[in-house]
Amino acid sequence: MKFVLLAGACALACSSVHAAEPLSSVTVTAQPSGIDLTALPTTTASITADAIARTVNLVTPEDALRYLPNVLIRQRHIGDTQSPVTTRTSGVGASARSLIYVDGMLISSLIGNNNTSASPKWGLVSPDAIARVDVLYGPFAAAYAGNSIGSVISFTTRMPRGPEASAEVQGAVQPFRKYADDQQLGVGRFAANIGDRWGPVAARLSYNHLDASGQPLAYATALVPTASSASGIPVTGAYADANRTGQPIVVLGSTGIEHQVQDNASGRLTWDLTPALTAAYSFGLFLNSDRATSSTYLRTADGTPAYSGAVNIGGRAYTVAASAFSGGVYRLDETQLAQGLSLVSRTGGAFDFELSGSLFRYLTSRQRAPSAALPAAFTSGAGSDTRLDGTGWRTLDSKGTWRGLPSHTFTFGAHEDAFTLSNPRYALTDWTQGSDGAVLARSAGKTQTQALWLQDIWTPAPRWTATLGGRWEQWRAYDGLNLSAAPALNVRQPSLRAAAGWSGSGTGWTVKASAGLAYRFPTVTELYQAITVGTLLATPNPNLKPERALSSELSLQRDWPTGSARLSLFDERMTDTLLSQTALLGGVPAGFVQNVDATHATGLEFVADRRDLLIRGLELSGWVTYLDARIDRDPAVPAAVGKAMPQLPRLRGGMVLSYAATPRLDVSLAARYSDRAFATIDNSDHNAAAYQGFGAYLVADIHVRYRINRHLTAGIGVDNLNDRAYVLFHPFPRRTVIADLKMAL
């Protein structure tokens, strides 16, 4: 049994549009949010479809979040399916500390807490269907589980008011040059939407096709030996460099060069059973075909490419393992399906309710990869097939709102979720084709959470609002299994937030204070996924404890007719933090998820926007955050104590300057900045600009939209206008030119 106490508060003024949306204003015709922002005791930020169209080079749905405060999506290239969210206090390796919804459907992959398979399922959302996005910061609402420690992100899709249809074509090109790679990488996208309303019934159907080629995601490297040697086949083409800890290396080639073809069909059907009661069905179907390859820079004397074996580079001997290059070659084919049902009552009277459920499944997910050496393994040879078929989750939620007492609004509800991991790996005699052979490894397990929650929004006086709430949760993990053929392994695993706010009458000032205690339970992957350490395959720890976060925030906000400004001081004190770090596993040093005794993150955030700045139609918005995040106690790795938390920069910010030059023409210029961060918990990676580091960057973007007529709109833009070369573990895209043409009836 686990107990979670959640509460929060905000001043009455937090219900104003500008307080909830520091980066963009909402017009009276805007799609309503999928979340009632007036009832949430937390700092929020929002952006509407109109603001997205004016300011963002939108190719994929996660692009819509690009300029919101303290939201970074690690999108390594257009179409990347491994794009986790970072928050104020959590890096890219903590995907389970955010909850992401689309029309109430959970697309956060809480089967893990990493930046690979646990990344959000963005492909289930059509970018053209987005009506608005709302972000809630911190675990200050009782309706959400401890996974909201970082943020809650809610996408609301557009519903038609009458007959509508649109089609869009889009293209992008990125020249990428690094080491021996010199490529022109292209992206093509086609999207279509159709919808209508027939009295109380409305329907929308969206289709999105993406064909994208990305820059290399990784490099094959080797440490430079201290001693010279004449052994090995002489080769040329390697590049001298230094790794993230400053050690001299040679770069042998590039790997993980992906070409993805993706198709997404999504839709929503709503039926107004009465003027105040609406039923809805939503779905998203995502198909992804990913082909990744590798390219060696090494050449023998006769020009033959060298991929493995004993080689000699500049008078030093190296042994290149087959996996150095073959590990970046794979074929991934997957089909994902998400569905959601809801019934919502919005009478505005004494009682309203919401009932909702969602279901996500990997219908198929098969990644075939070679185990033999290239170049022969490009076309045949032994390999493996790793599957996630059947992995997924379901959620059920009920919520009630009772306004039966003066000055009080009570919300309450029940929640249940279940997550299933099914992750076998099979041997293949020919990795490019043929059926699965013997089971090489299998990881499986389930988790389930049941919860009850209650929250009271109390307005004792016109300038005071207090929100108090609690959440009780029961969590269990069960049916855990780890199996390996070689090395042998067959293990079955054991199965008060409070806040107050004040708003001066007619002054436009709002003061908010919030505090919350939340638990984030381990995911099924953290508990049950076995890892390989040399020749050892082991299960790290099926008895991980939940993270416990005590979060607080104090904010001061000023609103005026043409803008707003907010200053927030936030703090997070966490115990039993779940982090990947190196410790002995079966007597061998290995990196795996462990409970770190104590960490903290304290920061200061400033957000402001101003409309009609100097001239009508000119809008400026921006944000900047300073963060001090450190490890306080860690007996397993004493060298980490006092060091900066991984993947969290000390300073970051963003700015958007947009101008409605004419009723037809919009121009925007944006910039994103981040200080360097550390990838390791002991901060030993001082060469942050190297591959696998987290370097500083300042990136500018430009976007121009021109409405040719009432049916036709053209756009052109450039991401990374200044062509900044930077890495967030992986190399990120260089200057990318994006053009689109959209026709709407």
N, C-alpha and C positions, 0 to 999 in steps of 0.2 A: 504494500500500500504506500502510495506517495501522496503528499499533500502539497498543494501549490496555493499560495495566497496572492491574488493579483488585485491591484486597485490602481486608481489614478484620478486626476482631476484636471480641469481646465477652467479658465475664466469664461464668463458668459460670452465675451466677445470672440471666443474661438470659433463660433459658428459663422462668423463673417466670411465671405468669399476670399477676401485678400489675406486674412490670417491663415486660411487653410491652403492657399495657393500662392506661395511667395514668388513663383516663377512665371505665372500666367494668370490672367483673369478669366472668369467664366461668364459667358453671356447668358441671357435668359433662355436662349434656344439650345444651350449645351445639354448633352446627354447627362442625366443625373448619375451620380456616383453609385457604384455597387455597394459602397459602404456609407453609412450615415455618419458623416464626419462630425456633425454637431454633438454626437453622443460619445465621442472618443476622447479620453483624457491624455492626449499625446500630441506631440508636434507632428504636423503633416505637411506634405508638399504634393502638388497635383499639376498635371498638364493635360490639356484638351486636344482633340483632334485638330482643331484649327491652329493652335500653337505649334503642334508637331509639324503640320504641313508648312507653316511659315518659317520654321527655324531648323528642322532636322533633315538630314539626308537619310530618309527612312528606307531601308532595304529589308531589314528583319525586325521583328517586334521589339527585341531588346534595345534597338536604337532609340526608341521612344523615351527611354530612361536616361539618355546620355548626359543631359545637363541638369538633372535634378540633384539637389544637395546630397553629398555623401552617398551617392549610388554609383558604383563602378561595376560594369559588366565586363568580365575578362573574356571578351570576344576576340579570339586570336586571328580570325579572318572571317569574312562574310560567309555565313552558312555554318559556322562552327557550332557543333552540338555539345561542346564542353565549355559552357559559358556561365560560370557561377556568379553570384552577386556578392559584392563586398558591402559592408555597412560601416557605420561610424567606428565600431569596435571589433569587427571581425574581418579577416582577410579572405582570399579566394579559396582557401582550404577549409572553410567553415560554412559550407552551403546549407547545412541543416539549421542554421541560426536565422533563417529567413523563411517566411511563408509567402508564396506567390499564388494568386488565384486569377482565373479568367471566368468571369460571370459565375463566381462561386465554386468553380472546379479547381481543385488543387493541382498545380503543375510543378510544385516543388517536389523533387525526387528525394524524399526522406528515407529512402532505403540506405543512404550513405551520407557522409559528411565530408565530401571531397570535391575536387574540381574535374572529375571524369564522369563516371556513370551517374553520380548524384547531382549533376548539374540540372537546372530547371529544364522542363520540356518546352522550350520556346517554339519549337516547330509546330505545336498544336494551335498556334495563334496566327491568323492572317493579319499582316501589318495594316492592310487597307481597311480592316473591320474595326480597328481600335477607335473607340469614341473618347476615352479618357483613361488616364492612369493615376492612381492615388497611392502615395507612400506614407506609411505610418512608422514613426521611429520609436523603437524601444518597446519593452514588454509591459505597457501601461494600460492594457485593456483586458478585462477578465475573459472576454469571449475567445481569446486566442491562447494557444498553448505556449509552453516555454520556448518553442522554436521561434517565437517572435522577439527573442532577446535582441536581435539585430533590427529587423524591420518586417512589416507586412506590406506587400505590394498587391494591389488589386487592379486588374484590367477590366474595364467595362466595354463591351462591344456595341456597335451601333445597331439600332433597330429601325427599319424603315417606317415612314409615316404615310407612304403611298408607293406607287410603282417606281422602281429605281433599278438601274443597271449601269455598270461601269467596267472598263477594261484598262489595264495599264501595262506598258512595256518599259523596261528599265535596263540599263547597261552600265557597267563599271569596268574600269581598267586600272591596274596598279603595276607600274614598273618597279621591280624588286631586284636590287643589286646588293649582294653581300658575298664575300669570298669569291668563289668561282661561279656563283649563280647570277645570271643576268637574264631575267624573264619579264615578259609582258603578260600579266595574269588577268584574265577576263572573268566577268560575272554577267550573267543574263537572267532576267526575271520577267515572268508574265503573271499577271493577276487579273481576276475577274470576280465581280460581285453582282448578285441579283437579289432582289427582294421586293416585298409588297405587303400591304396591309389590307385585310378584308374585314372591316368592322372590328370586332374584338380580337381578331387573330392577325398576328404579324409573323413574317418569316424572312430569314436572310440566309443565303448560301454563298460561301466564299471559296475561291480556289486560288492557290498560289504555287507557282513552279519556279524553282531556283536551280541554276546550273553555275557552280562556282569553283574556281581554282584558287588555291591558297599558296602562300609562300611556305618555305620549309618551317616545320614546327620544332625541329631538333637537329642536332649535329652530332656526328660521330667524332669523338675526340680521344686523345691519349696523352697521358702525362709524359713529359720529356725525361728520359732516363738521365741520370747524372753522369754515367760512364759512356764513353764512345765504344763503338763496336763495328766490326765489318760483316757480321752475320746478317742473313736475310736477303731477300731479293730487293735490289735498289729500285726505289720508286721516287717519282717527283710529283709535285702538285699540292702537297700539304701546305697549310697556312700556319705560321707561328702566331700564337696568341697567349692569353693568360685566362685561367678559369676564375670563378667568382671569389675564390680565396686568394687569388694572386699567384698561383703556381703556374709555371710555364707549361703550355700544352701545344700540341699540333692538332689542327682541325683537318680531319680526313675526308669529310663529305657531309652532305645534308640528307636528312631523313624526314619521314612523316610529311611528305609533299602530297597534299590531299586534293582530290577532285571529287566534288560532291554533286549529286543530282537529287533534288528533294521535291516532293509533292505534298501539299497540304490541302485537305478539304475540311472546312469547318462550317458550322451553321448554328442557328438558334431559332427556336419556334416559341412564341409566347401567345398565351390565350387569356384574355381578361374575362374570367368567369363572371365577375361582377365589376363595377367601377373601382372596387377596393381590393379585389382578390385576383391575383395573376399566377397562372401556372406557366412553367417554362421548361424546355428541354434544350440542352446544348451538347454539341459534340465537336471533337477534333480528331482527324485521322491524318497521321504523318508517316510518309514513306521516305526512307533515306538510303541512298546507295553511295557509299564512300570508297574510293579507290586511292590508296596511298602507296607511294613508291619512295625509293632512295636513289641518291646520286653520289658516286664517289668522285673525289678530286684526284685520286691517286692514279698514276700511269707508270707502267713499266717502260723499259728502254725502247720497246717497239710500239709504244702507244696503247697497249692493252690496259683496260681499266682493271684495277686491283681492289677487291672487296674484303679479303680476309687472308689470314696466314701470316707467316714470318716475313716482314718487310724491313727495309733499311731506309731511313729518311735522314739525309744529311749526316751520315756517319754514326747514327744511333739505331739500335735494333728495337723493333716493336713487334708484338704479336697481336694481330687484329682478330678478335673473335668473330665467328659467323654472325652472331646476333647483333654486332655493332651496326650493321646495315640491314640485315633481314628483319630486325626488330621494328624497323620503320616501314615495313611493307605489309599491307593487309587489305582485306576486302570485307567491308562491313555492310550488311544488308539488314535493315530493321523496319518494322511496321509497328507503330504505336497508336493506341486508341484511347481517348478520354471521353467520358460521357457524364452529364450532370442533369439532375431533375430538381426543380424547386417549386414551392408553393408559398407565395408571399401575400400577406394581408397588410394593407396600408390605409387604414380608415382614419388615422389621426385621432381616434377616440380613446376610450379608456383602455382598450386592449388590442394589440396587434401581434401577429406571429409570423415566423418563417420556418419552413421545413425544407431541407435540402440534402442531397446525397450526390456523391461523385465516385467514379470508378475509372482507374487507369490500369492498362495492361500493355506489356510488350507482347503483341501477338506473335511476332518473330523478332529475334535479334541474334545474328550469327556473324561472328568475326573470324574469318579464316586467315591464317598467317603461316608463313614458312618457318621451319626450324633449321633448314640446311643453309649453306652458304650461297650468296649471290656470285655470279650472275645466273647460274643454272637454276636457282630457286625462283627466278622471275617467272618461269613458265611451268615448273613442275617440282616434285620432290616432297619429302615428308613435311608435315606441319601439324597444325591443331585447329580446332573449331571451338570457339568459346561462345556460349549461348546465355541469353537472359530470357528465353521464352517463358511466359507465365509469371515473370516478376512484375510486381505492381502493388497497388494499394486501393483501398476504398475508404470513404469518409461518410459519416452520417451526422447531421446537425439539426437541432431544433432550438428555436429561440422565441421567447415571448417578451413583450413590452407592455407594462402595466402602468397607467397614469392615474391610478385611483386615489392618490393622496395629494393634497396641495403641496407644491414645491418639490415633489419627488417624481422621478421617472425610474421605475425598476425594470431592468432587463435581466433575463435569466435564461438558462438553456442547458442542454445536454449534448454530449459529443462522444462519438466513437470512431476510431480508425483502426485499420489493420494493414500491415505492410508485410509483403512476402518477397523473399530473395530466393531465386532458383538460378544457380550460376555454375553449370557443369562445363568441363573442357574435355573434348574428345580428340583422340589421335586420328590423323589423316595420313594415308599412304601417299596421296597426291593432294596438296593443299588447295590447288586451283579447281579441283572438281572431285567427284566421288562422295560416297556416304561416310558417315562417322564410324570410327572404329571403337577401340577400347576407351573406357573412361580413364582419363589421366588425372582429373581432379574434380571435386564437386564441393561447392559451398552453398549452404542453404540455411534458412531460418525464418522465423516470423516474429513480429512484435505486434502488440495490441494495446491501445489506450482507450480508457473510458473516463469521461469527465462530466462533472456538474459545475455550473458557475452561476454567480449572482452578482449584479452590479447595480448600484443606486446613484443616480445623478440628482443631487440635492441642491436646490437654489434657495438658501435661507433668506437672501436679500437680493435686490436687483443687481448688485455689483459683486455678488459672491456665488461661486459654483464649486461644489465639492463632489468628487466621484470616489466612491468606496466600493471595493469589490473583492470577491474571493473565488478561487477555482480549486476544486478537489479533483485529483486525478489518480486513477489506478492503472498501472502499466505493467506489462509482463512481456518477457521474451521466451520463446519456446521453439521446439522442433529444430534446434540447431544441429547442423551436420557439417563436418569437414572430412573429405576423403581425398586421398592421393594414392596413385599407383606407385610412383617413384619420384621422390622418396616416399616410403610407406607412411600413411597416416589414415586413421579411421576413428574419428572422435565424434561422439554425440554430446552436445553441450547441454548443461542444465537450463533444463528449461528456466506582509501586509502592505499591499500597496495602498497609499493614501496620498491625496493631494488637495490643494486648495488654490483658488485663483481669485484675483481682484481686478476689476476693470473700473477705471474712473469714469464717471458719467459724462458722456459727451467729449471726453478728452482724446479718445482713440488709443489710449494706453491699455495694455493687457500684461499682467504678471501671472505666470503659471509656475507651479511647483508640483513635481510628480516624483513618486518613489514606488518601486515595485520589486517584489521577490519572485523569481521564476526558476523553474527547473527545466533543463533540456535533457531528455533521456537519450541514451546511446541509440544509434540507428542499428538496423539489422546487419549492415555490412561491417560497422565498427566492431560488433560483437562476434560475428561468425565467419568473416572472410579470411581464409588462411593465407599466409604469406610465405614466400620462398627466401631462405637465407643460405646462399651457397648450395650445398647438397641437402639442406634441412628444410622440411616443410612443417610449419608449426602454426598453432592457433594462439595468437597473442594473449587475449584475455576475454573470456566470455562473461566476466563478472564486473565489467566496468560500471562505475558509479555515475549517476547523472550529474551534469554540470549544474551548479547553483549560482545564480547571478542576482546580486542586489544592485539594481539600477536606479538612478535618480537624475532629475533634470530640473533646472531653474531657468526660466526664460523671461525676457522682457521684450514686448513687441509694441511697435507704434504703427498705426494704420492712418492713412489719409486718403482722400478721394482718388489720387493718382498713383498710389503705391503703398508699400509697407517695408518695414525693417524689423528684423528680429535678432536678438543676441541670446544665445543659449549656453549655459554651463552644464555639462553632462558628466556622469561618472558611473562606472560599472566595476563592481567588486565581485570577482568570480572565484569560487573554490571548486576543486575537482575538475578543472578545465580539461577538456578532451583535446589533446594535441598529439601530433605525430612527433616522436623524438626517439633518439637512439638509446638502447639499453640492451643488456644481455638477454638473449632468447635461446634457450637450449645451449647456453654456454658460448653463443656466437653473437657479436654485436649486430643489432638489426634496428631498422627504423619502423616503428609501428605505433598505433594510437594508445596513449596512456593517459591516466588522470594526473594532471599537474596540480599540486596542492593549492596554489593561490596565484592569481593574476589581477591586474587592475588596468583600467583605461579611463583617463580623465581628459576632457577636451573642451574647447571653446569654439562655438560655431556662430558665424555671422552670415545672415541671409537678407538680401534686399532686392526690391524691384521698383522701377519708376516708369510710368507710362507718360507719353507726351512730354518727353524730356527735351527742353529747349524748343522743339518744334513738334507740331501735331504728327502723330504716327511713329515717333521714335521711342523705342522702349529699351530699357537697360535692366538686366537682372543678373544677379551673381551671388556667389557664396564662397566662403573661405573657412577652413577648419584647421585648428591646431590641436594635436593629439599627443598625449604622453601615455603610452601603453607599455607596461613592463611585467615581467615575471617576478613574483615576490617570494615564492617558496617552491622548490623543485628538488627533492632529495635524490631523484634518479639522475639528474644532470645538474650538479651544483654550479657548473660554469655558466648556466643560463640565468641564475638569480641576478636580478638587477638589470638584465638585458632587455632590449626592446622586443615586443611581441612580433612574431614573424608576419610579414606581408602587410604591415600597417605603417604607412608613411607618417611622418610627424606633421607635415603641412601639405594640404591639397586644396584645390578650389576650382571654380569654373565661372564663366561669364558668357552671356548672350546679349548681343546688341542687334536689334532688329528694327527695320524701317519699312513702313508701308508707304513706299514712294508715290504710288498712285493706287486707285482702286483695283488695278490689275496687277501691279508689280510689288512683290515683297523681297527684301534683301536682308540677310542676316549674316553676322560674323560672330563666331563663338571661339572660346579658348578653354582648354582643360589643362590643369597643372597638377603634378604630384611630385613630392619630394621622393628621394630614394627610400627604399624599405629593405629589411633584411629577410632572407629566405630561411635562415637557420635560427634556432632558438638560442644559440650561444653567440650569435652575431659575428660569426667567423667569416662570413662572405662580404668582405669589405670592398671587393671590386664589383660594385653593383651593376655596372654597365655591361658585364660579361654575360654570355649565355648561361641561363639558370639563375641569374641575379634578378633583382627588382630595382631597375634604374629609375632615376628621375626623368621627367619629360614635361615639355610644354608643347602642346599640339593645338594648332588653329584649324578651324573648319569654316567654310563659307557655303551658303545656300541661297539660291535665287529661284523664285517661283513667279511665273507669268501666266495669267489667265487670258488665253488667246480669245476665247469667247465663253459663253455660258456653258458650253459642253466640253471644251478642250483646254487642258492646262499642261504647261511644260515646266520642267524644272531642271536645273543643273547645279552641281555643287562639287566641292572638293573636301574630302576628309584628310587630315594631316597635311594641310596646305603648305606648311613649312618643311615637309619631308623629313620629319624628325625620326632618326633611327633610335629605337629604344627596345628594351626587353622587360617583360614581366614573366620571368622564367623562360618563356618562349619569345622569339623575335616577333614584333608586332608589325602590322602593315605600314608601308610607306605611303607616299602621296597617292591618293585614290580619287579619280575623277568619276562622278556619277551623274548620269543623265536619265530623265524619264519623261514619258508622255502619257497623259491620262485622259480618257474620254468618258464622260458621264452623260447619260440621257437626262 
